[in-house]
């Protein structure tokens, strides 16, 4: 199956998303198909009330079933090359995109719902995809550390898009880094856990 999507499978960018550079909220994200619509979406986004930026981010369309969010709390003495595991996995899906190009309804999911409703109880595929996301995260965290070695992060959320390809098989595509204030989805203890980590960093 073409990666990362059928519509762009031959390497030509036909479909994607336009995002304001200072936010990842769904209301500041617009989909486009074709160059004319891309130009229209860029204009719409750049003229959003309150946006003072001069550029937007354009992301290629990715076919996926749901997103998985990995929450990392790297220890203060963490160094690239030392494996670090996420403290939490969160799952979410999206409804059908709206006519004006905005994402559909945000849907909170759980591992159990993903397996039962989407992946035909294919635990092998989900386990493999999660571990692949963790592996990819090591390189992403190392890159982030190298870019800002004097400013290690107390918390970072890494988002991935997952697509089941067949029994025991799944595609994992990295979506974005998310900062300290990132939404915790269904993780009720997330905010206090993250802010304790932030305070610990500040007091070192």
Secondary structure as UniProt FT lines:
FT   TURN            7..10
FT   STRAND          15..20
FT   TURN            21..22
FT   HELIX           26..28
FT   STRAND          29..33
FT   HELIX           35..46
FT   TURN            49..50
FT   STRAND          56..60
FT   STRAND          66..72
FT   TURN            76..77
FT   TURN            80..81
FT   STRAND          88..94
FT   TURN            99..100
FT   STRAND          106..109
FT   HELIX           111..113
FT   HELIX           114..118
FT   TURN            120..121
FT   HELIX           123..147
FT   TURN            148..150
FT   STRAND          156..166
FT   TURN            167..168
FT   STRAND          169..178
FT   TURN            180..181
FT   TURN            185..186
FT   TURN            188..189
FT   HELIX           190..203
//
